[in-house]
């Protein structure tokens, strides 16, 4: 199995606090991820003052404020993101941010962003898709999250993107945007559908479920990427912490993904070196059921099959029956032809 790229989605779980965000970068690095991702937005450009909160946001942050007021607290100033990006890069982490408005798209493009994440809520936003797709950037990758989407909507978005970008530069993420996603709605089998619907385009998994079991299961679906929301404390204020992985959980996710990459193997069926030494121990040979005299006819009455397996194979059973003993054999002794 090829290396699966793991992204720690810091998103807005820094609560607008630069120092907290920097600590999160350190912790994510220690967990073993390949990349950290932020969210870049101007709340007033993203949300109207009439927009209600999602139900999960009401549960996690209450009803006292609207979505715009809640989101203003989570903004990370442009200059602070650049400082965090450069710091994360100095640690050897790929670093990028999801834009949520046109100004933020233009800002990130001017700052040389190469990896572009299109969030699920923008899949039906044609001008948003076109703006990102039209950029001519060396090494560019577009990651398309597909929560709340029908297959038809994904096709529409992919068609728009691929007018300007090669399919091999696109990754489609299976995703469910309930935070956290109930197990019954994770639907890893949808990854198989995406492979079928979009041949030639890589598929990944954005995991909003509890724990890391879903992410490990997705590894066996020929994915190239896992994204997992990350927090230092599930009890911090903000809408996404409850559905995010703690450092211990993210570390276990990374360790188990790396393990499953090895466990998955390369296909085919062969005798491995680790098990080869057990062949003679576990398999059987044809042996004397009772003492046999030289010249005696070998029959089902005086032969049987027992371990070890370093003698005549039981697959030769019918070739041995009816022959005569070439010498005396004691009970349990391996038969020689």
N, C-alpha and C positions, 0 to 999 in steps of 0.2 A: 504494500500500500504506500502511495506517495505521502509526503509530509502534508498534514492538514494545518492550514494557517489559522491561528487562534488570535482573536481580537478581544481585548478587554474593553468593553463599552463603558468608558467613564461617563460619557454623555453629559448630563447636567447634575450628576450625583455629587459634584463638588460643592453644590449649594451656592455657587457664585464666589467661593472662597479660594483664592489663588494658592495659599499654603496647603489647604486641604487637597486641592487638585494635585499639587506637587508630591505630597505624601502618597496619593493614590498611584501616581506614576511609579514611584519607588516600589510600592507593594506589588503592583502588576508585574513589574520586571522580575521581582523575586519569585512570583508564581510561575513564571516560565512562558508567558505569552509571546507572540511574535509582534504584536502591535497594540497600541492604545488609540482609542478614538474618542473625540470630543464632539460637542454639538455647538455650532456657531449660528447665532440668530440675534435679531433685534425683535424683542417681544412685540412691539407695536406694529412691525411689518409682517409678523407671523400670525397674529391673533387679533380679531376684532373685539371690541369691548362687550359685544353681545354673545360671544362664544361661551357656551357652558363647559363645565368640566366633564371629563369622562367619569363614569361611575367609579372606576378604580381610583381615580384622582380624588373623588369626594371621600372615599373610604380612607385614603392615606393622608389627605391634607385638610379635610373638613369642608364645610359649605360657606364659610364666612367670606371668602373672596371668590372672584370669578377666575376663569382660566388665564386671562391676561395678567391679572394682578399676581397670581401664583407664579407665572412664568417669568415675570420681570425680575423676581428674586434669584432666578437661576441663570441669568445672563453672565457670560464671561467676556469681559472687554476684549476687543480684537488684539490689543497689544499684549495682554496677559496670555492669550492663547499662543501667540508666537513665542513668548518666553517658555511656556510649557512645552511647545513643540520642539524647540531647540534643545531643551533639557532632556526630553525623552529620547531624541535622536542621539544625544551624547551618550546615553546608556545603551545604545544599540537597538532601540525599538523603532519600528516603523510607526509614524504618527500622522494622523489626518483627522479631519473634522467633517461632520455632516452639516451642510448648510440648510437653512430652513426658509430663506428668503433671497431675493435677487441680489440685494446689496452684499449679503454674506457670500454668495456664490462668486461675485466679482472680486471681493476681497481675497478669498482663498486662491482664486486663479492668479491674481497678481502676486501672491506670496509663493507661487510655484507648487501648489498642491498637485500631486500625481494620482493618488487614490481618491476616488469620489464615491461616497455612499449616498444613494438616493433613498430617503426614508419611505416607509410604506404609505404615509399620508400624501406623498407627492407623486405617486404612480399615475394618477389621473390628471396631473398638472402639466399640460402640453408645453407651455412656454418654459417652465422649470426644466423639464426633460431636455428640450432643445438647447437651452443655454449651456448646460453641462456637456451634452453630446457634441456640440459644435467646437469646443475647445480643441486646438491642435497642440497636444502635449506629448512629448516623448515618454514612452513607458506608461502611458495612461491606463488606468483600470477603472471600470465603473461597476459598483456593487449595487444591485437593485433588490431592495427588500420588498416582499410581496404580501405582507399582512393585510387582511381585509379584502384581498383581491380575488376576482374570478380569473379563470384561465384566459378568458377573452380579454380582460383588462390588461393582463400581463403581456399578451400578444401585442396589443396596441402599443404599450409602452416600449416593448422590445423593437417593434417596427420603427418607431420614432427614433430610438437611440441608434439603431443599425443603419439609418440613412446616413449617419455621419461617422459611425464607429464600427470597427470590425467585430464580429461576434466573439472572436477569441479574446477580446479585451473586456468582455462583459461576464459578470458572475451574478446569477439569480439566486437569491436567498429564499428558501421556504421560511415562513414566519407566521406567528399568530400574535396579534397585538393586544391581547388581554394580559394584564400584569397582576399576578402571575397567570400563566396559561394553565387551565385545568388539564390533567392528563388526558381526558377523553377528547380534548380539542387539539392536542399536539399534532397528531396525524402524520407521523413520519412517512407513511406510505405516499403522501403527497409528493415527496422527493422523487419517487419512481415516476409519478405523472409528469413532473417537470423535466426529467431526463427524456421522457418520450416526446413531450410537446416541443422541447427546445434542443434537438440534437445539435451537437457542436458547441453548445454553450455550457460552461461549467456551472455546477450547482453547489450551494452552500446552505447553512442552517443558522438562523438567528434564533437563539433559544431563550424564551422568556418563562420557561417552566421552572418548577422548584427543583433544586439539586442539579446533578449533572448526568443523570441516567439517560435522559433524552438525547443529550449531546453524544454520549457514547454509542447509543443505538444508531444515531445518524451517521456515525463513522462508517458503518457497514453498508451505506447507501451510495458509495462512490461520490462523496462530497469533497470539496477542496478547502472549505473554510467553515469555521465556527465562530459566531459572535455571541458573547455573553455579557450582560450588564454586570457592572462591578461596583461594589460599595465597601467602605470600611466599617459600616455599622448599619444594619437594617432598620434601626430606630431613628436614624437621622431624619430631619424634616425634608419633605420633598416627595414627589409622586412615584418614583421608581425604585426606591431603596428596598421595599419589601420583596420585590421580584428579582433582586440582584444577588449575585454571589459575593460572599465574604472572601477575604484573602485565603482562608483555609479551604473554602469550597472551590475557589478558582484554581488553587494549587492542585487539589485533587483532580479537578477536571483536566488540567494540563497533563498531569502525570498519567492519568488513565487514557487520555487520547494518545499519548506517545506509546503507551503499552499496547493499545488496541491496534496501532499501526503495525507493530511487530506481530501481534497475534493473528492479524488478518492474513499474513503470508502473501505468497506470490501466485497462488492457485496451483492447479495440478494436484496429483496424489502420488507421493513417493515415500519411501522409507527414509526417515530422518536419521542423522547420525546419533542423536540422543536415544532413539529407541532401537537402533540396530542391535545393540548388545543384549536386548531382551528377547530377541527372536528365539534363540535356543531354549531360553528359560520358560517362555510362555507357550510355545508350540509343542506338538507331540510327535512321536515317532512310533513306528510299529515295533512292539516288544512281545516277548514270550509271555503269554498268560499263565502258562504252566511250564515245567521243565520239558524240554524237547530233545529227543535223541537225533543224532546225525542220520540223514536219510528218511526221517519221518516226514509225512505229508503235512504241509502248513495249511491250517484250516481256521475257520472262525472260532472253533472250540479251543485251539491252543495259541491263538494270537489275540492281541488287543492293542489299543493305542494309548500311550501315556507320555508324560513329559520325562526327559527333555526332548528338544526337537532337533538334535544333531545326528539323528539316524535316518532310516528310510522314511520318507514322508507318507502319512496316511493317504495322500492323493494317489499313491501307488498300490493301494489296498488290493484291488482286483488283479493287479499284475503279480502280486506276491502269493495270493491264495492259489493253492493247487501245485505250487512248487515244493521241492523237498529241502529239508534243512541241510545246509552245507557243513554243519558241525553241531555239536551239542550246545544247547542254550539253557541257561538257568532261568528260573522265573524272573520276570521284569528285565531281562537282558535285552539290549537292542538287537534286533534281527539284522543279520548280514545276508546279502544275496550272493 
